[in-house]
């Protein structure tokens, strides 16, 4: 998306990015089949659920860590606070980006956990009505805000006023919708897990999920 492209343009040719291995398919495709050749940026797809994996993947050329948690679609969970601490300990200038689309701002605020930039597909939960295509970036860094605003203006990743209106409309019911989404999802997951014809249910809200404690 234009949002992803804008974030990636914070980098320069020769830079390296550590990416969670189960990142959204569209992001994976852009990183590994477009940006590697057009921007000369390299990517290491890394299982960030494994202890020590992030630290081992960071090199002296690493300038960004891209986390998506939970991932789409297998719902892997990465520890944002721990990942941000590891990245910044290795190099305070590494930009930690979190795609927070699946959780939305209602359930998770990566900036409070040490992330530098948060990505949302407004098309999903924030918009909520399948009638707007948009992305949004959030940061609490004045420097990154200035750089991203310049890139947004230069690249042209600017949504229309009407799309902004539609997204704002969706935000007004986000808290209601997310609460009900979570309750319904847990009810469905619990039912399916107990069903004789279902082998496995992957849902972080279930105690059977390997990262259930982190999800809480």
Secondary structure, DSSP 8 states (H G I E B T S, - for coil): -HHHHHHHTTS-TT-EEEEETT--HHHHHHIIIIIHHHT--EEEEE-TTSTTHHHHH--TTEEEEEEESS-TTT-----HHHHHHHHHHH-TT-EEEEE-TTTHHHH--GGGGT-SEEEEETTTTTT-SS----EEEEES-HHHHHHHHHHHHHHT----HHHHHHHHHHHTTHHHHHHHHHHHHHHHHHHHHT-TT------TTSTTSTTHHHH-
